Amino acid sequence: MSGCAARRYVAAALGRCRARGPPLWESTPPRGPRTLSAGAAVALPPLLLPPRRHLSSRNRPEGKVLETVGVFEAPKQHGKYETGQLFLHSVFGYRGIVLFPWQARLYDRDVASPVTEKSENAAGHGSKEVKGKTHTYYQVLIDARDCPHISQRSQTEAVTFLANHDDSRALYAIPGLDYVSHEDILPYSSTDQVPIQHELFERFLMYDQTKVPPFVARDTLCAWQEKNHPWLELSDVHRETTENIRVTVIPFYMGMREAQNSHVYWWRYCIRLENLDSEVVQLRERHWRIFSLSGTLETVRGRGVVGREPVLSKEQPAFQYSSHVSLQASSGHMWGTFRFERPDGSHFDVRIPPFSLESNKDEKTPPSGLHW
């Protein structure tokens, strides 16, 4: 485990995460250039700006001193953000910086296709025919000062990878590395030459006052992206809304390992649940169906997700978590439902959009960790 201070051992068994973090508030994008602010009395920089100029998010052990963080910029309606762009996450409120973009295919089942047909996938699950559209996501660093306060997420280690062959079930993670959709970014600028606290910040980026934004990629960032691209790549995003609960799923191929003279293929998947209504609901159960190209169909039921039963409300509308799945085949499908409970005790099921588990068939060697 040498070469990168940011990697660490997370778990010996895949798919089990621990929850942490205080509650989150809903946020609203500002209009026009304004400075960001927060005091030591709050966990993160609020995005509902008060009528003042200076904002801050640095906690002081004594007093409630406000410090300048930066100045909001107008969000981009078209085009994409460049490497080095500072931002606040519009849902989870943390400070971050863009490393590089990914071009994903978004399959949104809430958007009607020109021809609405029914189809049967390989597992016999009836669904609408959905056409994907290109959508921009970003690989970003999360400010370490904000990680302990990111509520409504089971973890901030959104990027995990498999260990070396000597321990085929070990899982490693890179703390504070995330994937962010274009519309979740609230851009801002700062005169601070090290505005983000993260162990990889100065390894990946350097300050250049002649550039806009003034943080540019080092050669190490370019090399890291190129070498680790197989297990970093974000390619497909699936979205569907039921009863005003929107489920977004992003699957990632992690690699293949040999176990007991057979090949085992691993994927991680990130799920976000969003309450688009004002009614308070609580997630109670999950019901998964996992189809493998080998011909097996597995059913998984359980309480909550990753050991939690999150409450989604107007004040705390979103919850996000990651988990893992393995198949003894190079591809498969997953789909299912989440069962939610209303305040009156009634229940309803929310569909998890079906998504494919595809391996990188042209991969010469499986991803096995961080390379520089």
C-alpha positions as a Markdown table, in Angstrom:
| # | Residue | x | y | z |
|---|---|---|---|---|
| 1 | Met | 0.0 | 0.0 | 0.0 |
| 2 | Ser | 2.6 | 2.5 | -1.1 |
| 3 | Gly | 2.7 | 5.4 | -3.5 |
| 4 | Cys | -0.4 | 7.4 | -2.5 |
| 5 | Ala | -1.2 | 8.8 | 0.9 |
| 6 | Ala | -4.9 | 9.1 | 0.0 |
| 7 | Arg | -5.7 | 5.4 | -0.4 |
| 8 | Arg | -6.7 | 3.3 | 2.6 |
| 9 | Tyr | -8.0 | 0.0 | 3.4 |
| 10 | Val | -11.8 | 0.0 | 3.8 |
| 11 | Ala | -13.3 | -3.5 | 4.1 |
| 12 | Ala | -12.6 | -7.1 | 3.6 |
| 13 | Ala | -16.1 | -7.9 | 2.4 |
| 14 | Leu | -17.5 | -5.9 | -0.5 |
| 15 | Gly | -20.9 | -4.2 | -0.4 |
| 16 | Arg | -21.1 | -3.3 | 3.3 |
| 17 | Cys | -20.7 | 0.4 | 4.3 |
| 18 | Arg | -21.1 | 2.3 | 7.5 |
| 19 | Ala | -23.2 | 5.5 | 7.7 |
| 20 | Arg | -22.2 | 8.8 | 9.3 |
| 21 | Gly | -22.8 | 12.5 | 9.1 |
| 22 | Pro | -25.3 | 15.1 | 10.5 |
| 23 | Pro | -28.4 | 16.3 | 8.7 |
| 24 | Leu | -28.4 | 18.2 | 5.5 |
| 25 | Trp | -30.4 | 21.2 | 4.4 |
| 26 | Glu | -31.9 | 21.9 | 1.0 |
| 27 | Ser | -30.1 | 24.5 | -1.0 |
| 28 | Thr | -31.0 | 27.1 | -3.6 |
| 29 | Pro | -28.6 | 28.5 | -6.2 |
| 30 | Pro | -27.7 | 32.2 | -5.9 |
| 31 | Arg | -28.5 | 34.7 | -8.5 |
| 32 | Gly | -25.5 | 36.6 | -9.9 |
| 33 | Pro | -22.0 | 37.0 | -8.4 |
| 34 | Arg | -22.1 | 37.0 | -4.5 |
| 35 | Thr | -19.5 | 35.9 | -1.9 |
| 36 | Leu | -20.0 | 32.7 | -0.1 |
| 37 | Ser | -20.5 | 32.6 | 3.6 |
| 38 | Ala | -21.0 | 30.5 | 6.7 |
| 39 | Gly | -20.2 | 30.8 | 10.3 |
| 40 | Ala | -18.8 | 28.3 | 12.9 |
| 41 | Ala | -22.3 | 27.7 | 14.1 |
| 42 | Val | -23.2 | 25.8 | 10.9 |
| 43 | Ala | -21.8 | 22.6 | 9.4 |
| 44 | Leu | -21.4 | 23.8 | 5.8 |
| 45 | Pro | -21.5 | 27.0 | 3.8 |
| 46 | Pro | -25.2 | 27.6 | 3.3 |
| 47 | Leu | -26.3 | 28.3 | -0.3 |
| 48 | Leu | -29.3 | 30.3 | 0.8 |
| 49 | Leu | -27.3 | 33.5 | 1.0 |
| 50 | Pro | -28.1 | 36.2 | 3.6 |
| 51 | Pro | -28.0 | 39.8 | 2.6 |
| 52 | Arg | -24.3 | 40.1 | 3.4 |
| 53 | Arg | -21.1 | 40.1 | 1.3 |
| 54 | His | -18.7 | 37.7 | 3.0 |
| 55 | Leu | -19.3 | 34.0 | 3.5 |
| 56 | Ser | -17.2 | 31.3 | 5.1 |
| 57 | Ser | -17.1 | 27.7 | 6.0 |
| 58 | Arg | -14.0 | 27.4 | 8.1 |
| 59 | Asn | -15.0 | 26.3 | 11.6 |
| 60 | Arg | -13.3 | 28.1 | 14.5 |
| 61 | Pro | -13.0 | 26.3 | 17.9 |
| 62 | Glu | -13.6 | 29.7 | 19.5 |
| 63 | Gly | -16.2 | 32.3 | 18.5 |
| 64 | Lys | -18.2 | 32.5 | 15.3 |
| 65 | Val | -15.7 | 34.3 | 13.0 |
| 66 | Leu | -16.7 | 34.6 | 9.4 |
| 67 | Glu | -14.0 | 34.2 | 6.7 |
| 68 | Thr | -14.1 | 34.8 | 3.0 |
| 69 | Val | -14.4 | 31.7 | 0.8 |
| 70 | Gly | -14.9 | 33.1 | -2.6 |
| 71 | Val | -17.3 | 34.7 | -5.1 |
| 72 | Phe | -20.2 | 32.8 | -6.8 |
| 73 | Glu | -20.1 | 32.7 | -10.6 |
| 74 | Ala | -23.0 | 32.2 | -13.0 |
| 75 | Pro | -23.7 | 28.5 | -13.5 |
| 76 | Lys | -23.0 | 27.3 | -17.1 |
| 77 | Gln | -26.2 | 26.5 | -19.0 |
| 78 | His | -24.2 | 25.1 | -21.9 |
| 79 | Gly | -20.7 | 23.7 | -22.4 |
| 80 | Lys | -18.7 | 22.2 | -19.5 |
| 81 | Tyr | -16.5 | 23.3 | -16.6 |
| 82 | Glu | -12.8 | 23.1 | -16.9 |
| 83 | Thr | -10.2 | 21.3 | -14.8 |
| 84 | Gly | -9.6 | 23.5 | -11.7 |
| 85 | Gln | -13.1 | 24.9 | -11.4 |
| 86 | Leu | -14.1 | 25.5 | -7.7 |
| 87 | Phe | -17.7 | 24.7 | -6.8 |
| 88 | Leu | -20.3 | 24.0 | -4.1 |
| 89 | His | -22.4 | 20.9 | -4.5 |
| 90 | Ser | -26.0 | 22.1 | -4.9 |
| 91 | Val | -27.4 | 19.0 | -3.0 |
| 92 | Phe | -24.8 | 18.0 | -0.5 |
| 93 | Gly | -23.3 | 21.5 | 0.2 |
| 94 | Tyr | -19.6 | 20.6 | 0.2 |
| 95 | Arg | -16.7 | 22.5 | -1.4 |
| 96 | Gly | -14.9 | 20.8 | -4.3 |
| 97 | Ile | -12.8 | 21.2 | -7.4 |
| 98 | Val | -13.2 | 19.7 | -10.8 |
| 99 | Leu | -10.5 | 17.3 | -11.9 |
| 100 | Phe | -11.8 | 16.3 | -15.4 |
| 101 | Pro | -15.2 | 15.6 | -17.1 |
| 102 | Trp | -16.8 | 12.3 | -18.2 |
| 103 | Gln | -19.3 | 12.1 | -21.0 |
| 104 | Ala | -22.0 | 9.7 | -19.9 |
| 105 | Arg | -25.1 | 8.3 | -21.5 |
| 106 | Leu | -28.2 | 9.3 | -19.4 |
| 107 | Tyr | -31.2 | 7.0 | -19.7 |
| 108 | Asp | -34.0 | 9.0 | -18.2 |
| 109 | Arg | -37.2 | 7.0 | -18.0 |
| 110 | Asp | -39.1 | 10.1 | -17.1 |
| 111 | Val | -38.6 | 11.6 | -20.5 |
| 112 | Ala | -41.0 | 10.2 | -23.1 |
| 113 | Ser | -39.3 | 8.8 | -26.2 |
| 114 | Pro | -40.7 | 9.5 | -29.7 |
| 115 | Val | -41.9 | 5.9 | -29.8 |
| 116 | Thr | -43.0 | 4.5 | -26.5 |
| 117 | Glu | -42.8 | 0.8 | -26.7 |
| 118 | Lys | -42.6 | -2.1 | -24.3 |
| 119 | Ser | -39.6 | -4.4 | -24.4 |
| 120 | Glu | -38.4 | -7.4 | -22.5 |
| 121 | Asn | -34.8 | -7.4 | -21.3 |
| 122 | Ala | -32.7 | -10.5 | -20.8 |
| 123 | Ala | -34.2 | -11.2 | -17.4 |
| 124 | Gly | -37.8 | -10.9 | -18.7 |
| 125 | His | -38.4 | -7.6 | -17.0 |
| 126 | Gly | -40.9 | -5.5 | -18.9 |
| 127 | Ser | -39.8 | -1.8 | -19.4 |
| 128 | Lys | -40.1 | 1.2 | -21.6 |
| 129 | Glu | -37.7 | 1.6 | -24.5 |
| 130 | Val | -35.4 | 4.4 | -23.4 |
| 131 | Lys | -32.9 | 6.3 | -25.6 |
| 132 | Gly | -29.8 | 7.6 | -23.9 |
| 133 | Lys | -28.6 | 11.2 | -24.3 |
| 134 | Thr | -25.1 | 12.6 | -23.6 |
| 135 | His | -24.7 | 14.2 | -20.2 |
| 136 | Thr | -21.6 | 15.6 | -18.5 |
| 137 | Tyr | -20.4 | 14.4 | -15.1 |
| 138 | Tyr | -17.2 | 15.4 | -13.4 |
| 139 | Gln | -14.5 | 13.7 | -11.3 |
| 140 | Val | -14.0 | 16.0 | -8.4 |
| 141 | Leu | -12.1 | 16.3 | -5.1 |
| 142 | Ile | -14.1 | 17.0 | -1.9 |
| 143 | Asp | -12.7 | 19.4 | 0.7 |
| 144 | Ala | -11.7 | 17.3 | 3.6 |
| 145 | Arg | -13.0 | 19.9 | 6.1 |
| 146 | Asp | -16.5 | 19.3 | 4.8 |
| 147 | Cys | -16.5 | 15.5 | 4.6 |
| 148 | Pro | -17.5 | 14.9 | 8.3 |
| 149 | His | -20.5 | 17.2 | 7.7 |
| 150 | Ile | -21.9 | 15.7 | 4.5 |
| 151 | Ser | -25.2 | 14.2 | 5.7 |
| 152 | Gln | -27.6 | 12.2 | 3.6 |
| 153 | Arg | -24.8 | 10.1 | 2.2 |
| 154 | Ser | -23.6 | 6.8 | 3.6 |
| 155 | Gln | -20.0 | 7.6 | 2.7 |
| 156 | Thr | -17.8 | 10.2 | 0.8 |
| 157 | Glu | -15.6 | 7.4 | -0.7 |
| 158 | Ala | -17.6 | 7.2 | -3.9 |
| 159 | Val | -14.6 | 5.7 | -5.7 |
| 160 | Thr | -13.5 | 2.2 | -4.7 |
| 161 | Phe | -11.3 | -0.4 | -6.4 |
| 162 | Leu | -10.3 | -4.0 | -5.9 |
| 163 | Ala | -7.1 | -5.1 | -4.1 |
| 164 | Asn | -4.4 | -7.1 | -5.7 |
| 165 | His | -4.8 | -10.7 | -6.4 |
| 166 | Asp | -3.5 | -11.9 | -3.0 |
| 167 | Asp | -6.8 | -10.8 | -1.5 |
| 168 | Ser | -9.6 | -11.0 | -4.0 |
| 169 | Arg | -12.3 | -9.8 | -1.6 |
| 170 | Ala | -10.5 | -6.7 | -0.3 |
| 171 | Leu | -11.8 | -3.3 | -1.2 |
| 172 | Tyr | -9.9 | 0.0 | -1.2 |
| 173 | Ala | -11.3 | 3.5 | -1.4 |
| 174 | Ile | -10.0 | 7.0 | -2.2 |
| 175 | Pro | -11.5 | 9.4 | 0.4 |
| 176 | Gly | -13.1 | 12.5 | -0.9 |
| 177 | Leu | -13.2 | 11.6 | -4.6 |
| 178 | Asp | -16.7 | 12.0 | -6.1 |
| 179 | Tyr | -18.7 | 12.1 | -9.4 |
| 180 | Val | -20.9 | 15.2 | -9.8 |
| 181 | Ser | -23.5 | 15.9 | -12.4 |
| 182 | His | -23.2 | 19.2 | -14.4 |
| 183 | Glu | -26.4 | 20.6 | -12.9 |
| 184 | Asp | -25.2 | 19.9 | -9.3 |
| 185 | Ile | -22.3 | 22.3 | -9.7 |
| 186 | Leu | -22.5 | 25.9 | -8.2 |
| 187 | Pro | -19.3 | 27.5 | -9.5 |
| 188 | Tyr | -17.3 | 30.0 | -7.5 |
| 189 | Ser | -13.9 | 31.6 | -7.7 |
| 190 | Ser | -11.3 | 32.2 | -5.0 |
| 191 | Thr | -8.0 | 34.1 | -4.6 |
| 192 | Asp | -6.7 | 31.3 | -2.2 |
| 193 | Gln | -3.9 | 29.4 | -3.9 |
| 194 | Val | -4.8 | 26.3 | -1.9 |
| 195 | Pro | -8.6 | 26.6 | -1.6 |
| 196 | Ile | -9.4 | 22.9 | -1.1 |
| 197 | Gln | -7.9 | 20.7 | 1.6 |
| 198 | His | -7.3 | 17.3 | 0.2 |
| 199 | Glu | -4.2 | 15.1 | 0.1 |
| 200 | Leu | -4.3 | 14.9 | -3.7 |
| 201 | Phe | -4.9 | 18.6 | -4.4 |
| 202 | Glu | -1.3 | 19.7 | -4.7 |
| 203 | Arg | -0.3 | 16.4 | -6.3 |
| 204 | Phe | -2.9 | 16.9 | -9.1 |
| 205 | Leu | -3.2 | 20.6 | -9.5 |
| 206 | Met | -1.0 | 23.7 | -9.4 |
| 207 | Tyr | -1.7 | 27.4 | -9.2 |
| 208 | Asp | -1.3 | 29.6 | -12.3 |
| 209 | Gln | -2.6 | 33.1 | -12.0 |
| 210 | Thr | -2.6 | 33.6 | -15.8 |
| 211 | Lys | -5.2 | 30.9 | -16.3 |
| 212 | Val | -9.0 | 30.9 | -15.8 |
| 213 | Pro | -9.7 | 29.0 | -13.5 |
| 214 | Pro | -6.2 | 29.5 | -12.0 |
| 215 | Phe | -5.7 | 25.9 | -11.1 |
| 216 | Val | -4.3 | 23.7 | -13.9 |
| 217 | Ala | -3.6 | 19.9 | -14.1 |
| 218 | Arg | -0.2 | 18.6 | -13.4 |
| 219 | Asp | 1.2 | 15.8 | -15.5 |
| 220 | Thr | 0.5 | 13.4 | -12.6 |
| 221 | Leu | -3.3 | 14.1 | -12.9 |
| 222 | Cys | -3.2 | 13.3 | -16.7 |
| 223 | Ala | -1.1 | 10.2 | -16.1 |
| 224 | Trp | -3.4 | 9.0 | -13.3 |
| 225 | Gln | -6.5 | 9.5 | -15.4 |
| 226 | Glu | -5.0 | 7.6 | -18.3 |
| 227 | Lys | -3.7 | 4.6 | -16.3 |
| 228 | Asn | -6.7 | 4.2 | -14.0 |
| 229 | His | -9.4 | 5.0 | -16.6 |
| 230 | Pro | -10.8 | 1.4 | -16.7 |
| 231 | Trp | -12.2 | 1.5 | -13.1 |
| 232 | Leu | -12.8 | 5.3 | -12.9 |
| 233 | Glu | -14.9 | 5.5 | -16.1 |
| 234 | Leu | -18.5 | 6.6 | -15.7 |
| 235 | Ser | -20.4 | 5.6 | -18.9 |
| 236 | Asp | -24.1 | 5.0 | -18.1 |
| 237 | Val | -26.6 | 6.8 | -15.8 |
| 238 | His | -30.2 | 5.5 | -15.3 |
| 239 | Arg | -33.0 | 7.6 | -13.8 |
| 240 | Glu | -36.7 | 6.9 | -13.0 |
| 241 | Thr | -39.3 | 8.6 | -10.9 |
| 242 | Thr | -42.2 | 6.9 | -9.0 |
| 243 | Glu | -44.6 | 8.7 | -6.7 |
| 244 | Asn | -42.3 | 11.8 | -6.8 |
| 245 | Ile | -39.3 | 9.7 | -5.6 |
| 246 | Arg | -36.5 | 9.9 | -8.2 |
| 247 | Val | -34.0 | 7.1 | -8.3 |
| 248 | Thr | -30.7 | 7.6 | -10.1 |
| 249 | Val | -28.3 | 4.7 | -10.6 |
| 250 | Ile | -24.7 | 4.8 | -11.9 |
| 251 | Pro | -22.9 | 1.5 | -12.3 |
| 252 | Phe | -19.1 | 1.1 | -12.6 |
| 253 | Tyr | -17.1 | -1.9 | -13.7 |
| 254 | Met | -14.4 | -2.7 | -11.2 |
| 255 | Gly | -12.6 | -5.6 | -12.7 |
| 256 | Met | -12.3 | -9.4 | -12.7 |
| 257 | Arg | -10.7 | -11.7 | -10.2 |
| 258 | Glu | -10.0 | -15.4 | -10.1 |
| 259 | Ala | -11.6 | -17.4 | -7.3 |
| 260 | Gln | -11.8 | -21.2 | -7.0 |
| 261 | Asn | -10.7 | -21.7 | -10.6 |
| 262 | Ser | -13.4 | -19.4 | -11.9 |
| 263 | His | -13.7 | -15.8 | -12.9 |
| 264 | Val | -15.6 | -13.3 | -10.7 |
| 265 | Tyr | -16.6 | -9.9 | -12.2 |
| 266 | Trp | -17.2 | -7.0 | -9.8 |
| 267 | Trp | -19.2 | -3.8 | -10.1 |
| 268 | Arg | -19.9 | -0.9 | -7.8 |
| 269 | Tyr | -23.1 | 1.1 | -8.2 |
| 270 | Cys | -24.0 | 4.5 | -6.8 |
| 271 | Ile | -27.7 | 5.3 | -6.0 |
| 272 | Arg | -29.3 | 8.6 | -5.2 |
| 273 | Leu | -32.8 | 8.9 | -3.9 |
| 274 | Glu | -34.5 | 12.2 | -4.2 |
| 275 | Asn | -37.9 | 13.3 | -2.8 |
| 276 | Leu | -39.4 | 15.8 | -5.3 |
| 277 | Asp | -42.5 | 16.3 | -3.1 |
| 278 | Ser | -43.0 | 18.0 | 0.3 |
| 279 | Glu | -44.4 | 15.0 | 2.0 |
| 280 | Val | -42.0 | 13.3 | 4.4 |
| 281 | Val | -41.3 | 9.6 | 3.5 |
| 282 | Gln | -38.9 | 7.0 | 4.9 |
| 283 | Leu | -37.2 | 4.2 | 3.1 |
| 284 | Arg | -38.0 | 0.9 | 4.8 |
| 285 | Glu | -37.0 | -2.0 | 2.5 |
| 286 | Arg | -35.1 | -2.9 | -0.6 |
| 287 | His | -35.9 | -5.6 | -3.1 |
| 288 | Trp | -33.3 | -6.4 | -5.8 |
| 289 | Arg | -33.3 | -8.9 | -8.7 |
| 290 | Ile | -29.9 | -9.7 | -10.2 |
| 291 | Phe | -29.7 | -11.5 | -13.5 |
| 292 | Ser | -26.4 | -13.0 | -14.7 |
| 293 | Leu | -25.5 | -13.9 | -18.3 |
| 294 | Ser | -24.7 | -17.4 | -16.8 |
| 295 | Gly | -28.5 | -17.9 | -16.5 |
| 296 | Thr | -28.9 | -17.3 | -12.8 |
| 297 | Leu | -31.6 | -15.0 | -11.3 |
| 298 | Glu | -31.0 | -13.9 | -7.7 |
| 299 | Thr | -33.5 | -12.1 | -5.4 |
| 300 | Val | -32.3 | -10.0 | -2.5 |
| 301 | Arg | -34.6 | -8.5 | 0.2 |
| 302 | Gly | -33.7 | -6.5 | 3.3 |
| 303 | Arg | -34.3 | -3.6 | 5.6 |
| 304 | Gly | -33.2 | -0.2 | 4.4 |
| 305 | Val | -29.9 | 0.3 | 2.5 |
| 306 | Val | -26.4 | 0.0 | 3.9 |
| 307 | Gly | -27.7 | -0.3 | 7.4 |
| 308 | Arg | -29.9 | 2.9 | 7.2 |
| 309 | Glu | -33.5 | 3.8 | 6.7 |
| 310 | Pro | -33.2 | 7.4 | 5.5 |
| 311 | Val | -35.9 | 9.9 | 5.9 |
| 312 | Leu | -36.5 | 12.2 | 2.8 |
| 313 | Ser | -38.2 | 15.5 | 3.5 |
| 314 | Lys | -38.4 | 19.0 | 2.0 |
| 315 | Glu | -35.5 | 20.0 | 4.3 |
| 316 | Gln | -33.4 | 16.9 | 3.6 |
| 317 | Pro | -34.6 | 15.7 | 0.1 |
| 318 | Ala | -31.8 | 13.4 | -1.0 |
| 319 | Phe | -29.8 | 10.4 | 0.1 |
| 320 | Gln | -26.9 | 8.8 | -1.7 |
| 321 | Tyr | -25.0 | 5.5 | -1.2 |
| 322 | Ser | -22.8 | 3.0 | -2.9 |
| 323 | Ser | -22.7 | -0.7 | -2.9 |
| 324 | His | -21.2 | -3.6 | -4.9 |
| 325 | Val | -22.2 | -6.8 | -6.7 |
| 326 | Ser | -20.3 | -9.7 | -8.2 |
| 327 | Leu | -21.3 | -12.1 | -11.0 |
| 328 | Gln | -19.7 | -15.3 | -12.3 |
| 329 | Ala | -20.3 | -13.9 | -15.8 |
| 330 | Ser | -19.0 | -10.9 | -17.8 |
| 331 | Ser | -22.4 | -9.2 | -17.9 |
| 332 | Gly | -25.9 | -9.1 | -16.4 |
| 333 | His | -28.8 | -6.9 | -15.3 |
| 334 | Met | -30.1 | -5.5 | -12.0 |
| 335 | Trp | -33.5 | -3.9 | -11.2 |
| 336 | Gly | -35.9 | -3.8 | -8.3 |
| 337 | Thr | -37.9 | -1.6 | -5.9 |
| 338 | Phe | -37.5 | 0.4 | -2.7 |
| 339 | Arg | -40.4 | 0.4 | -0.3 |
| 340 | Phe | -41.2 | 3.7 | 1.4 |
| 341 | Glu | -43.5 | 4.6 | 4.3 |
| 342 | Arg | -45.6 | 7.7 | 4.6 |
| 343 | Pro | -46.4 | 9.5 | 7.9 |
| 344 | Asp | -49.8 | 7.7 | 8.1 |
| 345 | Gly | -48.1 | 4.3 | 8.0 |
| 346 | Ser | -49.1 | 3.4 | 4.4 |
| 347 | His | -46.4 | 2.1 | 2.1 |
| 348 | Phe | -45.6 | 2.4 | -1.6 |
| 349 | Asp | -43.0 | 0.9 | -3.9 |
| 350 | Val | -40.5 | 3.0 | -5.9 |
| 351 | Arg | -39.0 | 1.4 | -9.1 |
| 352 | Ile | -35.3 | 1.1 | -9.4 |
| 353 | Pro | -34.6 | 1.5 | -13.2 |
| 354 | Pro | -33.1 | -1.6 | -14.8 |
| 355 | Phe | -29.4 | -1.2 | -15.6 |
| 356 | Ser | -26.8 | -3.3 | -17.3 |
| 357 | Leu | -23.7 | -4.7 | -15.7 |
| 358 | Glu | -21.1 | -4.8 | -18.5 |
| 359 | Ser | -17.4 | -5.7 | -18.3 |
| 360 | Asn | -14.6 | -4.1 | -20.3 |
| 361 | Lys | -14.1 | -6.9 | -22.7 |
| 362 | Asp | -11.1 | -5.2 | -24.3 |
| 363 | Glu | -9.4 | -4.9 | -20.9 |
| 364 | Lys | -5.9 | -6.5 | -21.1 |
| 365 | Thr | -5.3 | -6.4 | -17.3 |
| 366 | Pro | -7.8 | -5.8 | -14.6 |
| 367 | Pro | -7.6 | -2.6 | -12.5 |
| 368 | Ser | -5.7 | -3.4 | -9.3 |
| 369 | Gly | -5.4 | -0.1 | -7.5 |
| 370 | Leu | -3.8 | 3.3 | -7.9 |
| 371 | His | -1.0 | 3.8 | -10.4 |
| 372 | Trp | 1.1 | 7.0 | -10.9 |
